Amino acid sequence: MIRRRKTIRFATRNVTLVHAATESLDLWCEVCGATVAMVTPGRAAEILMTNPRAIYRQVERGDVHFVEAGGGEVLICSESLKAHTAG
């Protein structure tokens, strides 16, 4: 008796597409004591004409206000950015 073995292989691929929000999100800023437009670090970098890493350094120093969303995302208070754009 000859035994034959069949192997069936399935290949699957998961693709997750994430679109960054280009608009701001109005949230409460504890420091400002008001609901303000919050922006992503990337958008804050565009506003200040710098790079996102510089924004993260400002967050770490406490130079800008921020909130941390549930998934760990950081959103920057646009009102606190105004101090850096006023020349």
Biopython code that builds the backbone (N, CA, C, O; Angstrom):
import numpy as np
from Bio.PDB.StructureBuilder import StructureBuilder

atoms = [
    (1, "MET", "N", (0.832, -1.172, 0.000)),
    (1, "MET", "CA", (0.000, 0.000, 0.000)),
    (1, "MET", "C", (0.888, 1.251, 0.000)),
    (1, "MET", "O", (1.790, 1.376, 0.828)),
    (2, "ILE", "N", (0.629, 2.160, -0.920)),
    (2, "ILE", "CA", (1.385, 3.399, -1.046)),
    (2, "ILE", "C", (0.584, 4.529, -0.415)),
    (2, "ILE", "O", (-0.588, 4.739, -0.730)),
    (3, "ARG", "N", (1.248, 5.253, 0.488)),
    (3, "ARG", "CA", (0.593, 6.410, 1.118)),
    (3, "ARG", "C", (1.049, 7.684, 0.427)),
    (3, "ARG", "O", (2.242, 7.887, 0.201)),
    (4, "ARG", "N", (0.123, 8.511, 0.106)),
    (4, "ARG", "CA", (0.446, 9.804, -0.493)),
    (4, "ARG", "C", (0.059, 10.896, 0.480)),
    (4, "ARG", "O", (-0.998, 10.872, 1.111)),
    (5, "ARG", "N", (0.934, 11.820, 0.566)),
    (5, "ARG", "CA", (0.708, 12.937, 1.478)),
    (5, "ARG", "C", (0.495, 14.208, 0.660)),
    (5, "ARG", "O", (1.289, 14.531, -0.222)),
    (6, "LYS", "N", (-0.572, 14.912, 0.961)),
    (6, "LYS", "CA", (-0.851, 16.174, 0.293)),
    (6, "LYS", "C", (-0.600, 17.297, 1.284)),
    (6, "LYS", "O", (-1.038, 17.256, 2.434)),
    (7, "THR", "N", (0.106, 18.278, 0.809)),
    (7, "THR", "CA", (0.347, 19.464, 1.625)),
    (7, "THR", "C", (-0.331, 20.646, 0.965)),
    (7, "THR", "O", (-0.097, 20.949, -0.205)),
    (8, "ILE", "N", (-1.165, 21.297, 1.729)),
    (8, "ILE", "CA", (-1.861, 22.476, 1.227)),
    (8, "ILE", "C", (-1.386, 23.664, 2.053)),
    (8, "ILE", "O", (-1.475, 23.656, 3.281)),
    (9, "ARG", "N", (-0.894, 24.663, 1.381)),
    (9, "ARG", "CA", (-0.383, 25.847, 2.064)),
    (9, "ARG", "C", (-1.219, 27.051, 1.675)),
    (9, "ARG", "O", (-1.589, 27.241, 0.516)),
    (10, "PHE", "N", (-1.496, 27.840, 2.666)),
    (10, "PHE", "CA", (-2.231, 29.083, 2.440)),
    (10, "PHE", "C", (-1.332, 30.241, 2.815)),
    (10, "PHE", "O", (-0.707, 30.242, 3.875)),
    (11, "ALA", "N", (-1.274, 31.198, 1.962)),
    (11, "ALA", "CA", (-0.512, 32.418, 2.270)),
    (11, "ALA", "C", (-1.507, 33.557, 2.426)),
    (11, "ALA", "O", (-2.349, 33.799, 1.560)),
    (12, "THR", "N", (-1.390, 34.233, 3.528)),
    (12, "THR", "CA", (-2.267, 35.380, 3.753)),
    (12, "THR", "C", (-1.411, 36.597, 4.033)),
    (12, "THR", "O", (-0.282, 36.488, 4.511)),
    (13, "ARG", "N", (-1.946, 37.713, 3.740)),
    (13, "ARG", "CA", (-1.225, 38.960, 3.980)),
    (13, "ARG", "C", (-2.224, 39.961, 4.528)),
    (13, "ARG", "O", (-3.279, 40.197, 3.940)),
    (14, "ASN", "N", (-1.878, 40.539, 5.651)),
    (14, "ASN", "CA", (-2.716, 41.580, 6.233)),
    (14, "ASN", "C", (-2.113, 42.929, 5.916)),
    (14, "ASN", "O", (-0.909, 43.137, 6.066)),
    (15, "VAL", "N", (-2.941, 43.825, 5.486)),
    (15, "VAL", "CA", (-2.496, 45.173, 5.208)),
    (15, "VAL", "C", (-3.357, 46.121, 6.023)),
    (15, "VAL", "O", (-4.585, 46.093, 5.942)),
    (16, "THR", "N", (-2.706, 46.951, 6.801)),
    (16, "THR", "CA", (-3.418, 47.955, 7.577)),
    (16, "THR", "C", (-3.064, 49.303, 7.002)),
    (16, "THR", "O", (-1.890, 49.658, 6.896)),
    (17, "LEU", "N", (-4.065, 50.039, 6.638)),
    (17, "LEU", "CA", (-3.867, 51.347, 6.046)),
    (17, "LEU", "C", (-4.265, 52.400, 7.072)),
    (17, "LEU", "O", (-5.398, 52.418, 7.553)),
    (18, "VAL", "N", (-3.341, 53.254, 7.391)),
    (18, "VAL", "CA", (-3.602, 54.292, 8.381)),
    (18, "VAL", "C", (-3.392, 55.635, 7.716)),
    (18, "VAL", "O", (-2.356, 55.880, 7.098)),
    (19, "HIS", "N", (-4.361, 56.488, 7.843)),
    (19, "HIS", "CA", (-4.265, 57.833, 7.301)),
    (19, "HIS", "C", (-4.126, 58.810, 8.452)),
    (19, "HIS", "O", (-4.954, 58.815, 9.363)),
    (20, "ALA", "N", (-3.104, 59.629, 8.425)),
    (20, "ALA", "CA", (-2.919, 60.632, 9.457)),
    (20, "ALA", "C", (-3.948, 61.738, 9.273)),
    (20, "ALA", "O", (-4.246, 62.156, 8.154)),
    (21, "ALA", "N", (-4.471, 62.191, 10.375)),
    (21, "ALA", "CA", (-5.445, 63.280, 10.311)),
    (21, "ALA", "C", (-4.724, 64.572, 9.936)),
    (21, "ALA", "O", (-3.717, 64.940, 10.541)),
    (22, "THR", "N", (-5.255, 65.242, 8.941)),
    (22, "THR", "CA", (-4.659, 66.513, 8.544)),
    (22, "THR", "C", (-5.328, 67.669, 9.272)),
    (22, "THR", "O", (-4.790, 68.775, 9.326)),
    (23, "GLU", "N", (-6.489, 67.409, 9.823)),
    (23, "GLU", "CA", (-7.213, 68.435, 10.556)),
    (23, "GLU", "C", (-6.846, 68.343, 12.031)),
    (23, "GLU", "O", (-6.293, 67.345, 12.492)),
    (24, "SER", "N", (-7.163, 69.394, 12.748)),
    (24, "SER", "CA", (-6.921, 69.379, 14.178)),
    (24, "SER", "C", (-8.109, 68.736, 14.885)),
    (24, "SER", "O", (-9.168, 68.526, 14.294)),
    (25, "LEU", "N", (-7.910, 68.435, 16.135)),
    (25, "LEU", "CA", (-8.936, 67.826, 16.965)),
    (25, "LEU", "C", (-9.103, 68.709, 18.187)),
    (25, "LEU", "O", (-8.124, 68.984, 18.881)),
    (26, "ASP", "N", (-10.306, 69.156, 18.465)),
    (26, "ASP", "CA", (-10.542, 70.024, 19.616)),
    (26, "ASP", "C", (-10.650, 69.186, 20.881)),
    (26, "ASP", "O", (-11.555, 68.365, 21.024)),
    (27, "LEU", "N", (-9.714, 69.408, 21.796)),
    (27, "LEU", "CA", (-9.678, 68.698, 23.072)),
    (27, "LEU", "C", (-9.376, 69.677, 24.195)),
    (27, "LEU", "O", (-8.950, 70.806, 23.953)),
    (28, "TRP", "N", (-9.599, 69.235, 25.417)),
    (28, "TRP", "CA", (-9.324, 70.042, 26.590)),
    (28, "TRP", "C", (-7.827, 70.056, 26.875)),
    (28, "TRP", "O", (-7.192, 69.003, 26.941)),
    (29, "CYS", "N", (-7.266, 71.251, 27.045)),
    (29, "CYS", "CA", (-5.866, 71.399, 27.452)),
    (29, "CYS", "C", (-5.873, 71.801, 28.922)),
    (29, "CYS", "O", (-6.390, 72.858, 29.281)),
    (30, "GLU", "N", (-5.303, 70.960, 29.759)),
    (30, "GLU", "CA", (-5.269, 71.228, 31.200)),
    (30, "GLU", "C", (-4.533, 72.526, 31.520)),
    (30, "GLU", "O", (-4.960, 73.280, 32.395)),
    (31, "VAL", "N", (-3.444, 72.788, 30.827)),
    (31, "VAL", "CA", (-2.624, 73.962, 31.116)),
    (31, "VAL", "C", (-3.344, 75.245, 30.705)),
    (31, "VAL", "O", (-3.360, 76.224, 31.452)),
    (32, "CYS", "N", (-3.942, 75.231, 29.509)),
    (32, "CYS", "CA", (-4.678, 76.403, 29.026)),
    (32, "CYS", "C", (-6.006, 76.580, 29.756)),
    (32, "CYS", "O", (-6.522, 77.693, 29.864)),
    (33, "GLY", "N", (-6.547, 75.482, 30.253)),
    (33, "GLY", "CA", (-7.851, 75.529, 30.901)),
    (33, "GLY", "C", (-8.971, 75.785, 29.916)),
    (33, "GLY", "O", (-9.966, 76.428, 30.253)),
    (34, "ALA", "N", (-8.817, 75.289, 28.704)),
    (34, "ALA", "CA", (-9.807, 75.520, 27.660)),
    (34, "ALA", "C", (-9.756, 74.404, 26.628)),
    (34, "ALA", "O", (-8.795, 73.638, 26.561)),
    (35, "THR", "N", (-10.800, 74.329, 25.836)),
    (35, "THR", "CA", (-10.814, 73.418, 24.701)),
    (35, "THR", "C", (-10.092, 74.107, 23.560)),
    (35, "THR", "O", (-10.471, 75.202, 23.144)),
    (36, "VAL", "N", (-9.053, 73.464, 23.059)),
    (36, "VAL", "CA", (-8.223, 74.053, 22.004)),
    (36, "VAL", "C", (-7.992, 73.036, 20.899)),
    (36, "VAL", "O", (-8.249, 71.845, 21.074)),
    (37, "ALA", "N", (-7.510, 73.511, 19.774)),
    (37, "ALA", "CA", (-7.155, 72.625, 18.667)),
    (37, "ALA", "C", (-5.857, 71.901, 19.010)),
    (37, "ALA", "O", (-4.845, 72.531, 19.317)),
    (38, "MET", "N", (-5.898, 70.586, 18.953)),
    (38, "MET", "CA", (-4.719, 69.761, 19.183)),
    (38, "MET", "C", (-4.263, 69.219, 17.828)),
    (38, "MET", "O", (-5.083, 68.817, 17.002)),
    (39, "VAL", "N", (-2.961, 69.212, 17.612)),
    (39, "VAL", "CA", (-2.405, 68.740, 16.345)),
    (39, "VAL", "C", (-1.372, 67.655, 16.600)),
    (39, "VAL", "O", (-0.840, 67.533, 17.704)),
    (40, "THR", "N", (-1.099, 66.882, 15.581)),
    (40, "THR", "CA", (-0.090, 65.824, 15.687)),
    (40, "THR", "C", (1.305, 66.463, 15.745)),
    (40, "THR", "O", (1.477, 67.608, 15.325)),
    (41, "PRO", "N", (2.288, 65.742, 16.256)),
    (41, "PRO", "CA", (3.649, 66.271, 16.245)),
    (41, "PRO", "C", (4.136, 66.610, 14.833)),
    (41, "PRO", "O", (4.885, 67.570, 14.650)),
    (42, "GLY", "N", (3.718, 65.836, 13.846)),
    (42, "GLY", "CA", (4.097, 66.127, 12.458)),
    (42, "GLY", "C", (3.536, 67.450, 11.986)),
    (42, "GLY", "O", (4.229, 68.237, 11.341)),
    (43, "ARG", "N", (2.267, 67.694, 12.312)),
    (43, "ARG", "CA", (1.641, 68.966, 11.922)),
    (43, "ARG", "C", (2.258, 70.123, 12.703)),
    (43, "ARG", "O", (2.469, 71.199, 12.145)),
    (44, "ALA", "N", (2.548, 69.915, 13.988)),
    (44, "ALA", "CA", (3.200, 70.953, 14.790)),
    (44, "ALA", "C", (4.564, 71.294, 14.192)),
    (44, "ALA", "O", (4.964, 72.458, 14.172)),
    (45, "ALA", "N", (5.274, 70.281, 13.708)),
    (45, "ALA", "CA", (6.580, 70.514, 13.083)),
    (45, "ALA", "C", (6.426, 71.347, 11.826)),
    (45, "ALA", "O", (7.257, 72.212, 11.551)),
    (46, "GLU", "N", (5.369, 71.098, 11.054)),
    (46, "GLU", "CA", (5.112, 71.906, 9.852)),
    (46, "GLU", "C", (4.822, 73.355, 10.228)),
    (46, "GLU", "O", (5.307, 74.279, 9.576)),
    (47, "ILE", "N", (4.036, 73.548, 11.273)),
    (47, "ILE", "CA", (3.689, 74.902, 11.711)),
    (47, "ILE", "C", (4.939, 75.675, 12.122)),
    (47, "ILE", "O", (5.094, 76.847, 11.781)),
    (48, "LEU", "N", (5.828, 75.007, 12.859)),
    (48, "LEU", "CA", (7.045, 75.670, 13.345)),
    (48, "LEU", "C", (8.213, 75.551, 12.364)),
    (48, "LEU", "O", (9.314, 76.024, 12.644)),
    (49, "MET", "N", (7.968, 74.922, 11.218)),
    (49, "MET", "CA", (8.998, 74.712, 10.203)),
    (49, "MET", "C", (10.237, 74.040, 10.788)),
    (49, "MET", "O", (11.357, 74.534, 10.653)),
    (50, "THR", "N", (10.009, 72.910, 11.437)),
    (50, "THR", "CA", (11.075, 72.114, 12.030)),
    (50, "THR", "C", (10.761, 70.640, 11.762)),
    (50, "THR", "O", (10.016, 70.326, 10.833)),
    (51, "ASN", "N", (11.312, 69.752, 12.553)),
    (51, "ASN", "CA", (11.030, 68.329, 12.367)),
    (51, "ASN", "C", (10.321, 67.772, 13.606)),
    (51, "ASN", "O", (10.391, 68.375, 14.677)),
    (52, "PRO", "N", (9.642, 66.634, 13.473)),
    (52, "PRO", "CA", (8.905, 66.074, 14.603)),
    (52, "PRO", "C", (9.780, 65.801, 15.831)),
    (52, "PRO", "O", (9.309, 65.934, 16.960)),
    (53, "ARG", "N", (11.032, 65.425, 15.630)),
    (53, "ARG", "CA", (11.911, 65.155, 16.774)),
    (53, "ARG", "C", (12.089, 66.412, 17.626)),
    (53, "ARG", "O", (12.125, 66.329, 18.853)),
    (54, "ALA", "N", (12.202, 67.575, 16.979)),
    (54, "ALA", "CA", (12.316, 68.838, 17.722)),
    (54, "ALA", "C", (11.057, 69.091, 18.539)),
    (54, "ALA", "O", (11.128, 69.620, 19.648)),
    (55, "ILE", "N", (9.911, 68.716, 17.997)),
    (55, "ILE", "CA", (8.647, 68.868, 18.734)),
    (55, "ILE", "C", (8.643, 67.965, 19.957)),
    (55, "ILE", "O", (8.243, 68.388, 21.042)),
    (56, "TYR", "N", (9.086, 66.719, 19.787)),
    (56, "TYR", "CA", (9.148, 65.806, 20.930)),
    (56, "TYR", "C", (10.098, 66.326, 22.014)),
    (56, "TYR", "O", (9.839, 66.149, 23.204)),
    (57, "ARG", "N", (11.185, 66.959, 21.607)),
    (57, "ARG", "CA", (12.101, 67.552, 22.591)),
    (57, "ARG", "C", (11.398, 68.674, 23.358)),
    (57, "ARG", "O", (11.583, 68.814, 24.566)),
    (58, "GLN", "N", (10.586, 69.476, 22.647)),
    (58, "GLN", "CA", (9.842, 70.547, 23.313)),
    (58, "GLN", "C", (8.816, 69.970, 24.291)),
    (58, "GLN", "O", (8.588, 70.530, 25.363)),
    (59, "VAL", "N", (8.204, 68.852, 23.916)),
    (59, "VAL", "CA", (7.264, 68.177, 24.816)),
    (59, "VAL", "C", (7.999, 67.721, 26.071)),
    (59, "VAL", "O", (7.517, 67.927, 27.184)),
    (60, "GLU", "N", (9.172, 67.097, 25.893)),
    (60, "GLU", "CA", (9.944, 66.593, 27.026)),
    (60, "GLU", "C", (10.398, 67.716, 27.956)),
    (60, "GLU", "O", (10.460, 67.522, 29.170)),
    (61, "ARG", "N", (10.715, 68.884, 27.402)),
    (61, "ARG", "CA", (11.137, 70.034, 28.210)),
    (61, "ARG", "C", (9.958, 70.765, 28.838)),
    (61, "ARG", "O", (10.140, 71.568, 29.754)),
    (62, "GLY", "N", (8.751, 70.492, 28.352)),
    (62, "GLY", "CA", (7.582, 71.186, 28.857)),
    (62, "GLY", "C", (7.354, 72.527, 28.182)),
    (62, "GLY", "O", (6.620, 73.367, 28.702)),
    (63, "ASP", "N", (7.976, 72.737, 27.026)),
    (63, "ASP", "CA", (7.832, 73.999, 26.297)),
    (63, "ASP", "C", (6.477, 74.128, 25.613)),
    (63, "ASP", "O", (6.011, 75.242, 25.375)),
    (64, "VAL", "N", (5.844, 73.010, 25.295)),
    (64, "VAL", "CA", (4.521, 73.026, 24.666)),
    (64, "VAL", "C", (3.586, 72.143, 25.490)),
    (64, "VAL", "O", (4.023, 71.204, 26.156)),
    (65, "HIS", "N", (2.309, 72.457, 25.436)),
    (65, "HIS", "CA", (1.298, 71.659, 26.124)),
    (65, "HIS", "C", (0.952, 70.471, 25.242)),
    (65, "HIS", "O", (1.045, 70.551, 24.017)),
    (66, "PHE", "N", (0.556, 69.374, 25.861)),
    (66, "PHE", "CA", (0.203, 68.185, 25.079)),
    (66, "PHE", "C", (-0.760, 67.313, 25.867)),
    (66, "PHE", "O", (-0.890, 67.446, 27.084)),
    (67, "VAL", "N", (-1.422, 66.434, 25.163)),
    (67, "VAL", "CA", (-2.213, 65.369, 25.773)),
    (67, "VAL", "C", (-1.758, 64.065, 25.146)),
    (67, "VAL", "O", (-1.307, 64.028, 24.001)),
    (68, "GLU", "N", (-1.885, 63.009, 25.910)),
    (68, "GLU", "CA", (-1.543, 61.694, 25.398)),
    (68, "GLU", "C", (-2.834, 60.928, 25.208)),
    (68, "GLU", "O", (-3.580, 60.711, 26.164)),
    (69, "ALA", "N", (-3.102, 60.519, 23.983)),
    (69, "ALA", "CA", (-4.328, 59.795, 23.661)),
    (69, "ALA", "C", (-4.236, 58.369, 24.196)),
    (69, "ALA", "O", (-3.169, 57.918, 24.615)),
    (70, "GLY", "N", (-5.351, 57.676, 24.177)),
    (70, "GLY", "CA", (-5.428, 56.325, 24.727)),
    (70, "GLY", "C", (-4.426, 55.356, 24.144)),
    (70, "GLY", "O", (-3.929, 54.490, 24.864)),
    (71, "GLY", "N", (-4.111, 55.471, 22.868)),
    (71, "GLY", "CA", (-3.169, 54.560, 22.226)),
    (71, "GLY", "C", (-1.722, 54.993, 22.363)),
    (71, "GLY", "O", (-0.838, 54.389, 21.756)),
    (72, "GLY", "N", (-1.463, 56.032, 23.154)),
    (72, "GLY", "CA", (-0.102, 56.515, 23.340)),
    (72, "GLY", "C", (0.294, 57.613, 22.381)),
    (72, "GLY", "O", (1.418, 58.111, 22.437)),
    (73, "GLU", "N", (-0.623, 58.003, 21.492)),
    (73, "GLU", "CA", (-0.323, 59.079, 20.562)),
    (73, "GLU", "C", (-0.278, 60.402, 21.305)),
    (73, "GLU", "O", (-1.067, 60.634, 22.221)),
    (74, "VAL", "N", (0.634, 61.258, 20.915)),
    (74, "VAL", "CA", (0.775, 62.572, 21.534)),
    (74, "VAL", "C", (0.127, 63.606, 20.619)),
    (74, "VAL", "O", (0.352, 63.606, 19.409)),
    (75, "LEU", "N", (-0.678, 64.483, 21.208)),
    (75, "LEU", "CA", (-1.276, 65.591, 20.477)),
    (75, "LEU", "C", (-0.834, 66.886, 21.139)),
    (75, "LEU", "O", (-0.849, 67.007, 22.364)),
    (76, "ILE", "N", (-0.442, 67.849, 20.320)),
    (76, "ILE", "CA", (0.136, 69.105, 20.787)),
    (76, "ILE", "C", (-0.915, 70.202, 20.781)),
    (76, "ILE", "O", (-1.687, 70.330, 19.831)),
    (77, "CYS", "N", (-0.941, 70.991, 21.848)),
    (77, "CYS", "CA", (-1.846, 72.136, 21.964)),
    (77, "CYS", "C", (-1.388, 73.228, 20.997)),
    (77, "CYS", "O", (-0.264, 73.723, 21.088)),
    (78, "SER", "N", (-2.271, 73.591, 20.074)),
    (78, "SER", "CA", (-1.892, 74.603, 19.084)),
    (78, "SER", "C", (-1.721, 75.980, 19.715)),
    (78, "SER", "O", (-0.973, 76.809, 19.196)),
    (79, "GLU", "N", (-2.406, 76.233, 20.827)),
    (79, "GLU", "CA", (-2.249, 77.528, 21.508)),
    (79, "GLU", "C", (-0.839, 77.684, 22.075)),
    (79, "GLU", "O", (-0.278, 78.780, 22.052)),
    (80, "SER", "N", (-0.265, 76.589, 22.584)),
    (80, "SER", "CA", (1.095, 76.675, 23.116)),
    (80, "SER", "C", (2.143, 76.825, 22.009)),
    (80, "SER", "O", (3.265, 77.262, 22.264)),
    (81, "LEU", "N", (1.773, 76.464, 20.793)),
    (81, "LEU", "CA", (2.689, 76.656, 19.660)),
    (81, "LEU", "C", (2.786, 78.118, 19.266)),
    (81, "LEU", "O", (3.800, 78.544, 18.713)),
    (82, "LYS", "N", (1.739, 78.897, 19.547)),
    (82, "LYS", "CA", (1.721, 80.305, 19.148)),
    (82, "LYS", "C", (2.863, 81.090, 19.768)),
    (82, "LYS", "O", (3.366, 82.027, 19.148)),
    (83, "ALA", "N", (3.282, 80.736, 20.961)),
    (83, "ALA", "CA", (4.404, 81.410, 21.611)),
    (83, "ALA", "C", (5.692, 81.218, 20.826)),
    (83, "ALA", "O", (6.584, 82.065, 20.869)),
    (84, "HIS", "N", (5.790, 80.100, 20.107)),
    (84, "HIS", "CA", (6.989, 79.811, 19.332)),
    (84, "HIS", "C", (6.941, 80.409, 17.925)),
    (84, "HIS", "O", (7.975, 80.564, 17.275)),
    (85, "THR", "N", (5.728, 80.745, 17.457)),
    (85, "THR", "CA", (5.625, 81.329, 16.113)),
    (85, "THR", "C", (5.631, 82.851, 16.149)),
    (85, "THR", "O", (5.907, 83.498, 15.139)),
    (86, "ALA", "N", (5.328, 83.421, 17.305)),
    (86, "ALA", "CA", (5.354, 84.887, 17.408)),
    (86, "ALA", "C", (6.799, 85.340, 17.373)),
    (86, "ALA", "O", (7.638, 84.839, 18.122)),
    (87, "GLY", "N", (7.077, 86.273, 16.514)),
    (87, "GLY", "CA", (8.460, 86.626, 16.335)),
    (87, "GLY", "C", (8.790, 87.957, 16.731)),
    (87, "GLY", "O", (9.946, 88.366, 16.621)),
]
sb = StructureBuilder()
sb.init_structure("model")
sb.init_model(0)
sb.init_chain("A")
sb.init_seg("    ")
for serial, (resi, resn, name, xyz) in enumerate(atoms, 1):
    if name == "N":
        sb.init_residue(resn, " ", resi, " ")
    sb.init_atom(name, np.array(xyz, "f"), 0.0, 1.0, " ", f" {name:<3s}", serial, name[0])
structure = sb.get_structure()
